[in-house]
Amino acid sequence: MTIEMPAPPRQSGVIVLKEYSKEEIDIESERLYNEIQQKERWSIELCKSIAPLTLEINQLKEENDVFLIAHSYQTPDIIYGVADEVSDSYSLSKAARDASQQTILFSSVRFMAETAKIVSPHKTVIHPSPDAGCSLSDGINAQDVRNLKEKFPGVPVACYINTTAEVKAECDVCVTSSNYLKICEKLPGKRLIFVPDRFMGKHLQNSLAGKKEVIVYDGECEVHALFTGEKIRSWKERMSKQGINLTVLSHPECDAEVLEESDIVGSSEVLIKKTLELSEKGEKDVMLITECGTVDRILAESKNDLNIIGACVMCKHMKKTHLEDILQSLRNPTTEQVIELDDEIIKRAKHSLEEMFRLAE
Ligand code: 13P
Protein backbone atom coordinates (compact mmCIF):
# COMPACT_ATOMS: atom_id res chain seq x y z
CA MET A 1 0.00 0.00 0.00
CA THR A 2 1.52 3.33 -0.99
CA ILE A 3 -1.38 5.48 0.10
CA GLU A 4 -0.85 7.73 3.11
CA MET A 5 -3.50 7.32 5.78
CA PRO A 6 -4.41 9.72 8.61
CA ALA A 7 -3.33 8.80 12.14
CA PRO A 8 -5.91 6.99 14.30
CA PRO A 9 -8.02 9.34 16.46
CA ARG A 10 -6.82 10.25 19.95
CA GLN A 11 -9.34 9.86 22.73
CA SER A 12 -9.32 12.86 25.10
CA GLY A 13 -9.06 10.77 28.25
CA VAL A 14 -11.64 13.02 29.95
CA ILE A 15 -14.27 10.32 30.33
CA VAL A 16 -13.95 7.98 33.33
CA LEU A 17 -13.80 4.41 32.07
CA LYS A 18 -15.28 1.31 33.64
CA GLU A 19 -12.80 -1.25 34.94
CA TYR A 20 -12.53 -4.57 33.10
CA SER A 21 -10.42 -7.62 33.91
CA LYS A 22 -7.16 -8.24 32.08
CA GLU A 23 -8.75 -11.22 30.35
CA GLU A 24 -11.73 -9.18 29.10
CA ILE A 25 -9.38 -6.49 27.75
CA ASP A 26 -7.12 -9.06 26.09
CA ILE A 27 -10.01 -10.77 24.30
CA GLU A 28 -11.57 -7.48 23.17
CA SER A 29 -8.30 -5.95 21.98
CA GLU A 30 -7.47 -9.11 19.96
CA ARG A 31 -10.90 -8.89 18.36
CA LEU A 32 -10.37 -5.22 17.42
CA TYR A 33 -6.81 -5.83 16.20
CA ASN A 34 -7.88 -8.71 13.96
CA GLU A 35 -10.94 -6.98 12.54
CA ILE A 36 -9.32 -3.61 11.79
CA GLN A 37 -6.43 -5.37 9.98
CA GLN A 38 -3.98 -2.47 10.05
CA LYS A 39 -1.39 -3.99 12.34
CA GLU A 40 0.95 -0.97 12.45
CA ARG A 41 -1.42 2.00 12.64
CA TRP A 42 -3.89 0.12 14.86
CA SER A 43 -1.40 -1.74 17.08
CA ILE A 44 -2.41 -4.18 19.80
CA GLU A 45 -1.43 -1.53 22.41
CA LEU A 46 -3.77 0.98 20.79
CA CYS A 47 -6.53 -1.65 20.67
CA LYS A 48 -5.96 -2.36 24.37
CA SER A 49 -6.39 1.33 25.18
CA ILE A 50 -9.76 1.52 23.42
CA ALA A 51 -11.08 -1.90 24.55
CA PRO A 52 -12.74 -0.51 27.75
CA LEU A 53 -14.68 1.93 25.53
CA THR A 54 -15.93 -0.66 23.03
CA LEU A 55 -16.78 -3.11 25.83
CA GLU A 56 -18.96 -0.61 27.69
CA ILE A 57 -20.57 0.75 24.51
CA ASN A 58 -21.55 -2.77 23.41
CA GLN A 59 -22.88 -3.54 26.88
CA LEU A 60 -24.99 -0.34 26.98
CA LYS A 61 -26.32 -1.00 23.48
CA GLU A 62 -27.57 -4.39 24.57
CA GLU A 63 -29.01 -3.22 27.89
CA ASN A 64 -30.83 -0.28 26.30
CA ASP A 65 -31.85 -1.91 22.99
CA VAL A 66 -29.87 0.54 20.85
CA PHE A 67 -29.09 0.04 17.15
CA LEU A 68 -25.77 1.67 16.30
CA ILE A 69 -25.43 2.83 12.71
CA ALA A 70 -22.12 4.14 11.35
CA HIS A 71 -21.30 5.63 7.97
CA SER A 72 -18.27 4.09 6.20
CA TYR A 73 -16.28 7.32 6.75
CA GLN A 74 -16.26 6.74 10.52
CA THR A 75 -13.00 5.46 11.98
CA PRO A 76 -12.24 1.68 12.12
CA ASP A 77 -12.59 1.51 15.93
CA ILE A 78 -16.23 2.62 15.54
CA ILE A 79 -16.93 0.53 12.43
CA TYR A 80 -15.41 -2.72 13.67
CA GLY A 81 -15.69 -2.09 17.39
CA VAL A 82 -19.27 -1.05 17.99
CA ALA A 83 -21.38 -0.58 14.81
CA ASP A 84 -24.33 -2.86 14.01
CA GLU A 85 -24.72 -1.53 10.48
CA VAL A 86 -22.14 0.18 8.23
CA SER A 87 -22.76 1.30 4.67
CA ASP A 88 -23.49 4.26 2.36
CA SER A 89 -26.15 6.86 3.01
CA TYR A 90 -28.88 5.09 1.04
CA SER A 91 -28.55 1.73 2.78
CA LEU A 92 -28.22 3.42 6.16
CA SER A 93 -31.47 5.37 5.63
CA LYS A 94 -33.20 2.06 4.96
CA ALA A 95 -31.54 0.47 8.00
CA ALA A 96 -32.79 3.36 10.17
CA ARG A 97 -36.29 3.02 8.71
CA ASP A 98 -36.40 -0.76 9.32
CA ALA A 99 -34.64 -0.99 12.70
CA SER A 100 -36.64 -2.92 15.28
CA GLN A 101 -34.91 -1.17 18.21
CA GLN A 102 -36.56 1.86 19.82
CA THR A 103 -33.30 3.85 19.90
CA ILE A 104 -30.90 4.52 17.03
CA LEU A 105 -27.45 5.97 17.62
CA PHE A 106 -26.11 7.41 14.37
CA SER A 107 -22.35 7.82 14.28
CA SER A 108 -21.85 10.25 11.40
CA VAL A 109 -22.63 13.83 10.42
CA ARG A 110 -25.80 15.66 11.42
CA PHE A 111 -27.83 15.34 8.20
CA MET A 112 -27.60 11.53 8.34
CA ALA A 113 -28.89 11.41 11.92
CA GLU A 114 -31.70 13.82 10.94
CA THR A 115 -32.57 11.49 8.07
CA ALA A 116 -32.91 8.61 10.54
CA LYS A 117 -35.32 10.71 12.62
CA ILE A 118 -37.36 11.62 9.52
CA VAL A 119 -37.79 8.00 8.43
CA SER A 120 -38.38 6.78 12.01
CA PRO A 121 -40.00 9.73 13.80
CA HIS A 122 -41.23 7.65 16.74
CA LYS A 123 -37.77 6.38 17.60
CA THR A 124 -35.21 8.19 19.72
CA VAL A 125 -32.25 9.16 17.52
CA ILE A 126 -28.98 9.98 19.25
CA HIS A 127 -26.28 11.90 17.40
CA PRO A 128 -23.08 11.97 19.49
CA SER A 129 -21.49 14.99 17.71
CA PRO A 130 -24.12 17.70 17.17
CA ASP A 131 -21.55 20.03 15.57
CA ALA A 132 -20.48 17.50 12.91
CA GLY A 133 -21.73 19.27 9.79
CA CYS A 134 -21.17 18.87 6.06
CA SER A 135 -20.10 21.52 3.54
CA LEU A 136 -22.93 20.44 1.22
CA SER A 137 -25.76 20.53 3.76
CA ASP A 138 -24.39 23.72 5.38
CA GLY A 139 -24.25 25.43 1.97
CA ILE A 140 -27.99 25.62 1.29
CA ASN A 141 -31.11 26.48 3.30
CA ALA A 142 -34.86 26.13 2.80
CA GLN A 143 -35.17 29.74 1.54
CA ASP A 144 -32.60 29.03 -1.21
CA VAL A 145 -34.81 26.17 -2.44
CA ARG A 146 -37.97 28.31 -2.20
CA ASN A 147 -36.22 30.98 -4.32
CA LEU A 148 -35.39 28.39 -7.00
CA LYS A 149 -38.97 27.09 -6.99
CA GLU A 150 -40.24 30.66 -7.45
CA LYS A 151 -37.83 31.22 -10.34
CA PHE A 152 -38.70 27.91 -12.04
CA PRO A 153 -42.34 27.24 -11.09
CA GLY A 154 -43.59 23.68 -11.57
CA VAL A 155 -40.10 22.22 -12.14
CA PRO A 156 -39.50 19.14 -9.93
CA VAL A 157 -36.82 19.56 -7.28
CA ALA A 158 -34.46 16.71 -6.41
CA CYS A 159 -32.23 17.20 -3.40
CA TYR A 160 -29.16 15.23 -2.48
CA ILE A 161 -29.45 13.50 0.89
CA ASN A 162 -26.60 15.74 2.15
CA THR A 163 -29.12 18.43 3.15
CA THR A 164 -30.93 19.49 6.31
CA ALA A 165 -34.45 18.30 7.14
CA GLU A 166 -35.77 21.79 6.27
CA VAL A 167 -34.26 21.59 2.77
CA LYS A 168 -35.59 18.05 2.24
CA ALA A 169 -39.03 19.36 3.23
CA GLU A 170 -38.95 21.80 0.27
CA CYS A 171 -38.04 19.10 -2.30
CA ASP A 172 -40.08 16.60 -4.28
CA VAL A 173 -37.61 13.76 -3.97
CA CYS A 174 -34.39 13.00 -2.20
CA VAL A 175 -31.51 11.15 -3.88
CA THR A 176 -28.17 9.65 -2.86
CA SER A 177 -24.92 8.86 -4.64
CA SER A 178 -26.23 5.38 -5.39
CA ASN A 179 -29.47 6.38 -7.12
CA TYR A 180 -29.36 10.02 -8.35
CA LEU A 181 -29.10 9.05 -12.04
CA LYS A 182 -31.89 6.47 -11.89
CA ILE A 183 -34.28 8.69 -9.92
CA CYS A 184 -33.67 11.97 -11.80
CA GLU A 185 -34.24 10.22 -15.12
CA LYS A 186 -37.66 9.08 -13.89
CA LEU A 187 -38.89 12.53 -12.82
CA PRO A 188 -41.71 14.00 -14.95
CA GLY A 189 -41.06 16.76 -17.48
CA LYS A 190 -38.10 18.01 -19.46
CA ARG A 191 -36.48 20.02 -16.66
CA LEU A 192 -35.42 19.43 -13.10
CA ILE A 193 -33.76 21.38 -10.31
CA PHE A 194 -30.93 19.57 -8.53
CA VAL A 195 -29.52 20.83 -5.21
CA PRO A 196 -26.96 21.37 -3.74
CA ASP A 197 -23.97 19.52 -5.31
CA ARG A 198 -22.73 21.26 -8.45
CA PHE A 199 -20.43 18.35 -9.38
CA MET A 200 -23.10 15.70 -9.12
CA GLY A 201 -25.37 18.19 -10.91
CA LYS A 202 -22.83 18.45 -13.74
CA HIS A 203 -22.71 14.65 -13.94
CA LEU A 204 -26.50 14.65 -14.20
CA GLN A 205 -26.40 17.33 -16.92
CA ASN A 206 -23.95 15.21 -18.94
CA SER A 207 -25.90 11.99 -18.42
CA LEU A 208 -29.31 13.48 -19.20
CA ALA A 209 -28.14 15.68 -22.11
CA GLY A 210 -30.78 15.68 -24.86
CA LYS A 211 -33.40 14.29 -22.48
CA LYS A 212 -33.69 16.82 -19.69
CA GLU A 213 -32.35 20.22 -18.71
CA VAL A 214 -30.84 20.14 -15.21
CA ILE A 215 -30.80 23.38 -13.21
CA VAL A 216 -27.96 23.07 -10.72
CA TYR A 217 -27.15 24.78 -7.40
CA ASP A 218 -23.63 25.83 -6.45
CA GLY A 219 -22.66 23.64 -3.47
CA GLU A 220 -19.76 21.23 -3.19
CA CYS A 221 -18.26 18.63 -0.89
CA GLU A 222 -15.06 20.14 0.50
CA VAL A 223 -13.41 16.70 0.44
CA HIS A 224 -14.24 15.52 -3.09
CA ALA A 225 -13.77 19.00 -4.57
CA LEU A 226 -10.04 18.71 -3.85
CA PHE A 227 -9.43 16.06 -6.50
CA THR A 228 -8.69 17.21 -10.05
CA GLY A 229 -8.61 15.45 -13.43
CA GLU A 230 -5.05 16.74 -13.85
CA LYS A 231 -3.86 14.99 -10.66
CA ILE A 232 -5.46 11.69 -11.67
CA ARG A 233 -3.96 11.87 -15.17
CA SER A 234 -0.48 12.46 -13.81
CA TRP A 235 -0.79 9.52 -11.35
CA LYS A 236 -1.98 7.26 -14.15
CA GLU A 237 0.90 8.34 -16.41
CA ARG A 238 3.47 7.87 -13.65
CA MET A 239 2.16 4.39 -12.86
CA SER A 240 1.93 3.43 -16.51
CA LYS A 241 5.66 4.22 -16.91
CA GLN A 242 6.28 1.63 -14.18
CA GLY A 243 4.12 -0.89 -16.07
CA ILE A 244 1.20 -0.49 -13.65
CA ASN A 245 -2.28 -0.23 -15.10
CA LEU A 246 -4.32 1.57 -12.45
CA THR A 247 -8.06 1.11 -11.99
CA VAL A 248 -9.47 4.44 -10.82
CA LEU A 249 -12.57 4.46 -8.63
CA SER A 250 -14.19 7.73 -7.68
CA HIS A 251 -17.19 9.16 -5.86
CA PRO A 252 -19.75 11.17 -7.89
CA GLU A 253 -19.22 14.22 -5.65
CA CYS A 254 -16.01 14.74 -7.71
CA ASP A 255 -15.53 17.12 -10.63
CA ALA A 256 -16.59 15.90 -14.12
CA GLU A 257 -12.95 15.78 -15.25
CA VAL A 258 -12.17 13.35 -12.40
CA LEU A 259 -15.11 11.17 -13.36
CA GLU A 260 -13.90 11.12 -16.98
CA GLU A 261 -10.57 9.71 -15.80
CA SER A 262 -12.32 7.06 -13.68
CA ASP A 263 -13.12 3.44 -14.50
CA ILE A 264 -15.77 3.12 -11.80
CA VAL A 265 -17.98 5.83 -10.28
CA GLY A 266 -20.18 5.02 -7.29
CA SER A 267 -21.30 5.51 -3.72
CA SER A 268 -18.93 4.75 -0.84
CA GLU A 269 -20.37 1.22 -0.59
CA VAL A 270 -20.12 0.61 -4.34
CA LEU A 271 -16.47 1.73 -4.35
CA ILE A 272 -15.67 -0.70 -1.53
CA LYS A 273 -17.53 -3.63 -3.14
CA LYS A 274 -15.98 -3.02 -6.57
CA THR A 275 -12.45 -2.77 -5.13
CA LEU A 276 -12.95 -6.03 -3.25
CA GLU A 277 -14.20 -7.68 -6.46
CA LEU A 278 -11.15 -6.40 -8.35
CA SER A 279 -8.83 -7.77 -5.68
CA GLU A 280 -10.58 -11.17 -5.90
CA LYS A 281 -9.74 -11.19 -9.62
CA GLY A 282 -6.09 -10.34 -8.89
CA GLU A 283 -6.42 -6.73 -10.11
CA LYS A 284 -4.63 -5.14 -7.23
CA ASP A 285 -3.51 -1.72 -8.51
CA VAL A 286 -6.27 0.72 -7.62
CA MET A 287 -6.64 4.41 -6.92
CA LEU A 288 -9.52 5.55 -4.73
CA ILE A 289 -10.67 9.10 -5.28
CA THR A 290 -12.64 9.66 -2.13
CA GLU A 291 -12.60 9.95 1.67
CA CYS A 292 -10.03 7.89 3.63
CA GLY A 293 -12.64 5.84 5.51
CA THR A 294 -13.33 3.96 2.28
CA VAL A 295 -9.70 2.81 2.24
CA ASP A 296 -9.86 1.79 5.93
CA ARG A 297 -12.80 -0.48 5.15
CA ILE A 298 -11.11 -2.00 2.10
CA LEU A 299 -7.96 -2.74 4.12
CA ALA A 300 -10.05 -4.47 6.79
CA GLU A 301 -12.27 -6.42 4.42
CA SER A 302 -9.95 -7.48 1.59
CA LYS A 303 -8.58 -10.99 1.84
CA ASN A 304 -6.09 -10.27 -0.94
CA ASP A 305 -3.09 -7.97 -1.32
CA LEU A 306 -3.93 -4.58 -2.76
CA ASN A 307 -1.69 -1.86 -4.08
CA ILE A 308 -3.67 1.28 -3.22
CA ILE A 309 -2.07 4.25 -4.93
CA GLY A 310 -2.62 7.98 -4.44
CA ALA A 311 -3.93 10.05 -1.58
CA CYS A 312 -7.33 9.92 0.03
CA VAL A 313 -8.73 13.02 1.76
CA MET A 314 -10.05 13.01 5.31
CA CYS A 315 -13.43 14.59 6.12
CA LYS A 316 -12.93 16.52 9.35
CA HIS A 317 -16.67 16.51 10.09
CA MET A 318 -17.02 12.74 9.73
CA LYS A 319 -14.01 12.24 11.99
CA LYS A 320 -15.42 14.42 14.81
CA THR A 321 -17.10 11.46 16.47
CA HIS A 322 -14.85 9.44 18.77
CA LEU A 323 -15.66 6.35 20.82
CA GLU A 324 -15.74 8.59 23.90
CA ASP A 325 -18.55 10.71 22.40
CA ILE A 326 -20.53 7.56 21.65
CA LEU A 327 -20.05 6.26 25.19
CA GLN A 328 -20.97 9.59 26.79
CA SER A 329 -24.08 9.95 24.62
CA LEU A 330 -25.18 6.42 25.50
CA ARG A 331 -24.61 6.94 29.20
CA ASN A 332 -26.33 10.29 29.40
CA PRO A 333 -27.17 12.18 26.18
CA THR A 334 -27.39 15.97 26.26
CA THR A 335 -30.44 17.65 24.69
CA GLU A 336 -28.35 18.60 21.64
CA GLN A 337 -27.43 14.93 21.13
CA VAL A 338 -31.06 13.84 20.79
CA ILE A 339 -32.48 14.75 17.38
CA GLU A 340 -35.69 16.77 17.61
CA LEU A 341 -37.40 18.09 14.49
CA ASP A 342 -40.61 20.01 13.90
CA ASP A 343 -43.54 17.65 13.09
CA GLU A 344 -44.51 19.50 9.92
CA ILE A 345 -40.90 19.43 8.66
CA ILE A 346 -40.74 15.69 9.37
CA LYS A 347 -43.96 15.09 7.44
CA ARG A 348 -42.79 16.99 4.36
CA ALA A 349 -39.20 15.71 4.42
CA LYS A 350 -40.49 12.14 4.89
CA HIS A 351 -42.40 12.49 1.66
CA SER A 352 -39.11 13.28 -0.20
CA LEU A 353 -37.43 10.25 1.33
CA GLU A 354 -40.38 7.92 0.67
CA GLU A 355 -40.34 9.06 -2.95
CA MET A 356 -36.65 8.14 -3.03
CA PHE A 357 -37.34 4.64 -1.67
CA ARG A 358 -40.17 4.18 -4.19
CA LEU A 359 -38.19 5.37 -7.24
CA ALA A 360 -34.88 3.75 -6.30
CA GLU A 361 -36.16 0.20 -6.02
P1 13P B 1 -22.41 7.83 0.23
O1 13P B 1 -23.89 7.79 0.11
O2 13P B 1 -21.71 7.42 -1.02
O3 13P B 1 -21.96 7.06 1.42
O4 13P B 1 -21.96 9.32 0.38
C1 13P B 1 -22.13 10.07 1.49
C2 13P B 1 -21.26 11.24 1.48
O5 13P B 1 -21.52 12.18 2.17
C3 13P B 1 -20.09 11.18 0.61
O6 13P B 1 -19.24 12.25 0.79
Residues whose N, C-alpha, C, O or C-beta is under 5 A from the ligand:
A	BS01	13P	S87 D88 S89 Y90 T176 S177 S267 S268 E269
